[in-house]
Amino acid sequence: MQEPERLRQAAAAVRGRVPANFRPRVGLTLGTGLSGLASKIEVKARVPYAEIPGLPVSTVESHQGELVLGRLAGQEVAALAGRFHLYEGYSPLEVVRGVRLLAELGVETMVFTCASGGLDPAMQAGRVMLIRDHINLTGQNPLTGPNFEAWGERFPDMSQPYDPGLLALARRAAQEGGVDLYEGVYVGLRGPSM
């Protein structure tokens, strides 16, 4: 089965669990350290990954392994409570399947979260960092394999991978909330490591 059909089936299974008028426009990934945010969502449905056809199952102990759909801060959201990683033995295609599922459900804006280590000795543990760019050192790429034109071009422009307007909004929100915000470039490694 080709990936677009696999995602259509997964999306149909998820849509069958929420009211017909539910249309999430914001997607979240809630990884290590941020899974508690799922408890703040006014839940319409919780769907374990194991019940979504074709979706991998998170094997990391601290990851809930479910798709949480509902409202957060007045927005309809779809939250991946737990992620899939290359170090769990999944392929790049499987690792991004959750995000592609959210796109199939109508999500237009993604907020990615994670816990990671830092190379800057001045950076303190537990500090929030806004990622303005990334470097993929995993040696793998989710764009490898067949290209499905409906998902975009083969070689997407990576000169600005993160939306400048959303970055500005994050900076403003951090300032207004009194959050000490560090900015940097995320270096993706295969893991498992912090």
Secondary structure, DSSP 8 states (H G I E B T S, - for coil): --HHHHHHHHHHHHHTTS-TT----EEEEE-TTTGGGGGGSEEEEEEEGGGSTT------TT---EEEEEEETTEEEEEEES---GGGT--HHHHTHHHHHHHHTT--EEEE------S-TT--TT-EEEEEEEEE-SS--TT-S---GGG--SS---SS-S-HHHHHHHHHHHHHHT--EEEEEEEE-SSS--
